Amino acid sequence: MTTLEMFSLVAGLVGGLAMFLYGMNVMSGGLTKAAGGKLEAVLAKVTKHPVIAYLFGVGVTALVQSSSASTVMVVGLVNSGIMTLKQAVSVILGANLGTTFTAWLLSLNAISSDNFVINLLKPASFTPFLAIIGIGLYMFAKTDKKKNIGTVLLGFSVLMFGMNSMSSAVSPLKEVDSFVEFLTTFSNPLIGFMVGIIFTMVIQSSAGTIGVLQALSLSVDVKYSMAIPVVVGAEVGTCITAILSSLGANKNGKRTALMHLYFNVIKASLFMIIFYTVNAFVHFAFMNNQSGMVGIAGIHTLINLVATPLMMPFAGILVSMALKTIPIDDKEKKEQEEHESIRTLDERFLKNPPFALQQARTAAVEMATMSRDALVKAVGLINDFNPEIAEEVDYLERKVDRYEDQLGTYLMKINSHHLGEEDSHTLSVLLHCITDYERISDHALNIMQKAKNMSDNKRQFSPKAQTEMDIFSAAVQEIVELSLHSFENLDMDVAKQIEPLEETIDGIQKEVKRRHVRRLRKGKCTIEQGFDLSDIGTDFERIADHCSNIAVGIIEVNDDAYDAHGYLEALKAEKRDDFDKAVDFYQRKYELPAVKY
């Protein structure tokens, strides 16, 4: 073989491998986007039962055509605290079986028949049509869903074209004695095993390694003795992707990648030891037979079909091994307690923007709930100050600040990706509302500090002032509850109830101030009590204003607009009957008791 022929062969092989890996990546990405974040969401929910988690791991990996992709998903879910190590191990075991589906899909290339119908099953026959449909959908479809389907079809077509290119490139090698002799060295179990590990680590795809081996088998006599150790080695080499992904993860994310590595090392080692020990005595006759594409796919499936179910009862051992390798220390325990919810904003989820947005929404609702809780606790301190409760308010306010900071950054990263119309609405609502909830927690902190100051200086409101403040605080707590409900459920009807209540609270604030001035003139209140009442009343009024902002944001974003001032002006100018009735209802509900001076 001349130098030019050798160069052409290598170029064809490398180019085919590049197209094969690119096609697989594009197809996997398209399938993940087509799922719209639902795969991860369902994955997070079904993993409580080990068998269901195992089967789902099989299904997800077969769907996205990559055990590396599904394992990286799991690393992200564990890193965010959504999934525990014990739940993750079952999914990982299932992923190892699910990835064998790819080899069977590729083995369709081995179909050979004069029958027209059977020949249509060969990818070379239908792939060109899939490519045409795929490019049509990708270029001309109006919806993201159809474009994603087009991406999947294009990815599959490129993958199969790369497979055929590799096969065509290596076809002349069957006449080259030196290459055939080189292949025979793979029959040495240790050499073949190491080749499988190293090649898979380089290309970061066990399916890619097995695909190359299948392509070789179409043109060169690849015996079972050569194929088996390479396939087993590929099982270990594929762990490199999860390990690299876990480098930026927390300790639990790293432990998840280690469980994947430990399982594959144990599986491969036991297989190699048992199989070749038995072969030393029995001398399996099929070892010198040509494996072919179907045979290689069969080896890959058989190893995992036997190993993964057998390992299920001992899954806890993998968890223990990972925990012993990376032990839990006191610092990690403390970090888990303080930052568990924030970790739902995992950077890996940004590769799937719809799911990342779901995670951000979950965190935002948690943030809103903490703001509400801080307010409720702070209001309770006005009449009965408790240092421990005050510390809880301070802790919640600091935690809300962290949420607001990290959520804002995370949402801007999501915003840099293309989102569907509904997801864009959700993103806009979150961006508009998280600052308001952070400010509500600030006002809760102000109220707590004012309550502490009153307690330290032995000051209390007069009975009449306390009654008025109880009514005032009840109205404010209701408006916060309404805003939380509308925000959590994007409920337009509830959001529309907030503005009438906010108007009522403005009226209560004015009336409370007026009554205090009259009591002050009659000597029934002190100036210091007046400052306390005014400061807390101002915080109450501003909390209501922030709830109004949240409601307007939800309503206006839903209508593809955001002009809070314009919306409120139009609402009050129209003097709609339903709005006036709602104002009247709240004014009667929170009417201050009549007083005589």
Buried (B, 14 or more C-beta within 10 A) or exposed (E): EEEEEEEBBEEBBEBBBBBBBBBBBBBBBBBBBBBBBBBBBBBBEBBEEBEBBBBBBBBBBBBBBBBBBBBBBBBBBBBBBBBBBBBBBBBBBBBBBBBBBBBBBBBBBBBEEEEEEEEEEBBBBBBEEBBEBBBEBBEEBEEBBBBBBBBBBBBBBBBBBBBBBBBBBBBBBEEBEEBEEEBEEBBBBEBBBBBBBEBBBEBBBBBBBBBBBBBBBBBBBBBBBBBBBBBBBBBBBBBBBBBBBBEEBBBBBBBBBBBBBBBBEBBBEEBBEEBBEEBEEEEBEEBEEBBBBBBBBBBBBEBBBEBBBEBBEEBEBBBEBBBEEBEEEEEBEEBBEEBEBBBBBBBBBBBBBBBBBBBBBBBBBBBBBBBBBBBBBBBBBBBEBEEEBBEBBBEBBEBBBBBBEBBBEBBEBBBEBEBBEEBBBBBBBBBBBBBBBBBBBBBBBBBBBBBBBBBEEEEEBBEBBBBBBBBBBEBBBBBBBBBBBBBBEBBEEBBBBBBBBBBBBBBBBEBBBEBBEEBBEEEBBEEEBBEBBBBBBBBBBBBBBBBBBBBBBBBBBBEEEBEBEEBBEEBEEEEEEEBEEBBEBBBEEBEBEEEEE
